[in-house]
Amino acid sequence: MGENEERNERSEGTVRKSAKPSRIAYVPIAEEDLAPYEPPVKKKHKALKITGLTLAMILAVAGSAYAGISYYYSDKFFEGTTINGIDCSGKTAYEVEQEIAKTVENYSIEVDSRNQDSQTISGDQIGYSYVSDGSVLKLLKEQKSYEWVLGFFETRSYTAAENTTYDKQKLKEQVKALNCAQEENQVAPENAYVAYGDGQFEIVPETEGSELDLRQAYNALSEAVSDNETSVDFNSDPDVYVKAEVTSDDPDLQASLDACNNFTKASITYTFGDETVTLDGSTIKDWLNFDEKGQLIRDDASFQQHIADYVAQLAAAHDTVGTEREFQTTSGRTVSVYGSAYGWQIDQASEVAQLTQEIQSGTQTTRDPIYSMTANAHGYNDIGNTYIEVDLSGQHMYYYQDGSVIFESDIVSGDMRYADRQTPAGIYTLYYKKSPDVLRGKQLANGKYEYETKVNYWMPFNGGIGFHDASWQPYFGGDRYLEGGSHGCINMPPDSAAELYNIIQYNVPIVCFY
């Protein structure tokens, strides 16, 4: 049957099978037919089901394990966690705090103080212990337990407060027991003060001392213990020690210094002929008063008294009024003469006022004191070489000028028969001179005078005693004074009285002696 016939048979719907094979026709193999063999999908369904189930079971087991471990770390710290340097891996908050508590069991604090060896106070002595503030537990709660696996790959380091407590009363007792708190080991501070040195006043600084303020010492130690410090140095806290009440920078102390230096910069040099006496700060400093704080006490009355005493000392050393002198007479005798109304005499009231002003203003000067009486010369013989010599025994007088006699005369002195008429010995100076004048005696009860005598030349030098002319005397010199003397005056011949009246000087010493 040909090819066309077979097609016809198929087209007619009839299929016939041949008993013997027909001829094989080779069809070319397409390129896609050479691809690798792939099993049908339907043959793989059973294997997939088995694998999925296993995986699900594995995941379930793994999930349960992870959840279990997460639960384990719900109250424990992850691996690799440290708090305050303590390994907290797998530890509860309580266990960590127990570890922290162990770190304070051996606590002690070293106390350093001024001028004393250091001392140690142990934690046991003050009831020192750890107190939880919940910070460790807080760190644990902030931890997400399901992140536990991260602990194996990273470390976490935290710092928690190591809160402690102590017995305050025990700490106070320990402060009181310190060597530096014992009375015998404490030195009180000293205030700054004003002192004199090297010619001027200066401020001497305060000294710190070692006297404790127990309250401040306790506060410093308490603060250190509260901060878990292992040492405390009282020297570093200025409040621990009692401080001086007056320091070198005190404004009142500086004001005292300025006042003192103003006083003591004064320098007054007194001249007494060839002799000098200087008052300066080395003496004035001792006249100033200071309180226990070194501040100047302004006591004007006391200061004035010191000045008055100083002037009085000057007067005692240099006044010659009222002192005796050795006098070399014209006749060659050496007599002792009492100078009751002649010599040097400092006017103390005026000198005190002047000196006070100079000290207060810091004056530096050289001068004579203020005198109420002056003499011709300084030194032992203040009479000098210009004077009037009245020799009452010899009844003769001399006027010396620069050592030479410029005048002399016989005289008649007081009547020696009457004690109240005798001419007193002494050294005097001229009060005044008057020409003419009337000399009068004592005034009587009836208003009249014991005597009234007119003279042409009157030169008083000792109260109512003086030189004057006496024309009534029959003679002068000799022994006339023994029975016919005056009432105490020095009677002179009229012409001699006139000459003396013209040359006599007010400051000339008049030396009367027997």
C-alpha positions, 0 to 999 in steps of 0.5 A, spaced: 500 500 500 502 506 497 503 512 502 497 515 498 493 509 500 495 510 507 493 517 508 486 515 504 485 510 509 486 515 515 482 520 512 476 515 512 477 513 519 479 506 518 485 504 521 488 497 519 494 494 522 499 490 518 502 483 520 509 485 518 513 491 519 513 496 514 519 499 512 522 504 517 523 511 515 529 515 518 527 522 520 532 527 522 533 528 529 532 535 531 537 539 536 532 540 541 531 533 542 538 532 544 537 536 551 538 533 558 532 528 560 528 531 566 523 527 570 516 529 570 514 534 575 509 529 578 514 524 580 517 529 585 511 531 589 512 526 595 520 528 596 518 535 597 513 534 602 518 530 606 523 536 606 518 541 608 516 537 614 523 536 617 524 543 616 518 545 620 520 541 625 527 543 625 525 551 626 520 549 631 525 546 635 530 551 634 525 557 635 523 553 642 530 553 644 531 560 642 525 562 646 528 558 652 534 561 652 531 568 651 527 566 657 533 564 661 536 571 660 530 575 662 533 575 669 540 574 667 545 579 663 548 577 657 555 574 656 560 579 655 557 584 660 561 587 665 559 592 670 564 596 674 569 591 671 565 585 674 564 580 669 556 579 669 555 574 664 549 569 666 548 573 673 542 576 676 542 583 678 542 580 685 548 576 684 551 582 681 550 586 687 553 581 691 559 582 687 559 589 688 558 589 695 564 584 696 568 590 693 567 595 699 568 590 704 575 592 705 574 599 704 578 604 708 580 611 708 587 615 709 586 621 713 592 626 712 593 632 716 597 638 718 603 637 722 601 629 723 602 623 720 597 620 716 591 615 719 587 610 716 579 609 718 577 602 716 570 601 713 568 597 719 569 602 724 564 607 721 559 601 719 561 602 711 557 598 707 554 597 700 546 599 698 543 598 692 539 604 688 536 599 683 541 601 678 543 594 676 536 592 676 535 597 671 540 595 666 538 588 666 531 591 665 533 595 659 536 589 656 532 585 651 532 578 652 531 576 645 538 579 643 542 574 647 545 572 641 549 578 641 552 577 647 557 572 643 559 577 638 560 583 642 561 586 649 557 591 653 561 595 659 557 599 664 558 603 670 553 603 676 553 607 682 556 604 688 552 607 693 554 606 700 552 608 707 555 609 714 554 610 721 554 618 721 555 617 729 561 612 728 564 617 723 564 623 728 567 619 734 573 617 729 574 624 727 574 626 734 579 620 735 584 623 730 591 625 733 590 632 729 584 633 733 587 632 740 588 638 744 595 637 745 597 637 738 593 643 736 596 650 735 592 656 734 593 660 728 596 667 730 593 674 727 597 678 722 599 684 726 603 691 725 610 691 728 616 695 728 623 693 724 628 696 720 626 703 721 619 702 719 613 699 721 611 693 717 605 687 717 607 681 720 603 675 716 598 671 720 600 664 721 596 658 719 596 653 726 593 647 726 587 648 730 581 643 727 574 646 726 571 639 728 565 640 724 568 642 718 573 636 719 567 631 719 564 635 713 570 634 709 571 626 711 564 625 710 564 627 703 570 623 701 567 617 704 560 618 701 564 619 694 567 612 696 574 616 696 580 612 699 584 618 702 582 625 704 587 631 705 585 636 710 590 641 708 587 641 701 580 644 705 581 651 707 575 650 712 578 645 716 582 649 720 581 655 724 583 661 720 586 667 723 581 673 724 586 678 721 590 677 715 595 681 712 590 683 707 585 686 712 584 693 710 583 695 717 590 693 718 593 696 712 590 703 715 594 702 722 600 700 718 599 707 714 598 711 720 604 708 724 609 709 719 606 716 718 607 717 726 614 714 726 617 717 719 617 724 724 624 726 726 626 732 730 633 733 732 633 738 738 640 742 739 643 744 746 649 748 744 654 742 741 649 737 744 643 734 740 638 729 741 634 726 736 626 723 737 624 719 731 620 712 730 625 708 734 622 711 740 615 714 737 613 706 736 613 705 743 608 710 744 603 707 740 598 702 743 595 695 739 590 691 740 590 683 740 589 683 733 595 688 731 591 694 730 592 700 732 588 703 738 587 710 737 588 713 744 590 720 743 590 721 751 595 716 752 599 718 746 599 725 748 602 723 755 608 720 752 609 726 748 609 730 755 613 725 759 618 726 753 618 733 753 619 733 761 625 728 760 628 733 756 627 739 761 630 735 767 636 733 763 637 740 760 634 745 764 638 749 768 634 754 772 634 752 779 640 749 779 647 750 782 653 752 778 660 753 780 662 760 779 669 763 778 669 770 782 674 776 780 677 775 787 679 768 785 674 765 789 670 759 787 663 759 789 657 755 788 651 759 786 644 757 786 640 760 779 633 761 781 631 766 776 636 764 771 638 759 766 635 754 761 628 752 762 623 749 756 616 751 756 613 744 756 606 746 754 608 750 748 613 744 746 608 739 747 603 742 742 609 743 737 612 736 738 605 733 737 603 737 731 610 735 728 609 727 729 602 727 726 605 730 720 611 726 719 616 732 720 623 732 719 627 738 722 633 740 727 631 746 732 631 748 739 626 747 744 621 752 745 624 756 752 620 760 757 627 762 759 634 762 756 641 763 758 647 766 755 651 759 754 649 751 754 653 746 758 656 746 765 657 754 765 651 757 762 653 764 765 658 765 759 663 770 759 658 776 759 655 777 766 654 782 772 658 780 778 655 782 785 660 780 790 656 781 796 662 780 801 666 785 798 661 790 796 663 791 789 660 789 782 663 788 775 660 788 768 664 783 764 662 783 756 666 777 752 670 776 758 673 783 759 670 788 765 667 794 762 664 797 768 665 796 776 663 800 782 662 800 789 656 798 792 651 798 799 647 791 799 642 789 804 642 791 811 645 785 815 642 786 821 635 784 819 634 778 816 628 780 811 633 786 808 639 781 806 640 781 799 639 774 797 644 770 793 643 767 786 643 768 779 638 773 776 636 777 769 634 784 769 626 785 769 626 792 766 629 799 767 625 806 769 628 813 769 626 816 774 621 812 779 619 812 786 621 806 790 616 804 795 616 799 801 610 795 804 603 798 804 601 799 811 594 798 814 593 806 813 594 805 806 601 809 806 607 805 805 613 803 809 617 808 805 617 812 799 624 814 795 625 817 789 630 815 784 633 817 778 635 810 775 631 803 777 633 797 774 630 791 778 632 783 777 629 780 783 622 781 785 623 788 788 630 788 789 634 792 783 640 797 782 639 804 783 642 810 785 642 812 793 645 819 794 643 818 801 649 813 802 655 817 806 659 812 802 659 805 798 663 799 799 667 797 805 662 795 811 657 800 810 652 794 809 653 791 816 649 797 819 647 802 814 645 797 808 639 798 804 632 794 804 635 789 800 637 793 793 644 794 791 645 802 792 650 805 787 653 812 787 648 816 782 654 817 777 655 809 777 648 808 777 647 812 771 652 809 767 650 802 768 643 804 766 645 806 759 649 799 758 645 794 762 642 788 757 636 785 759 639 778 758 645 779 762 646 774 768 646 778 774 650 773 779 650 775 787 654 771 792 657 772 799 
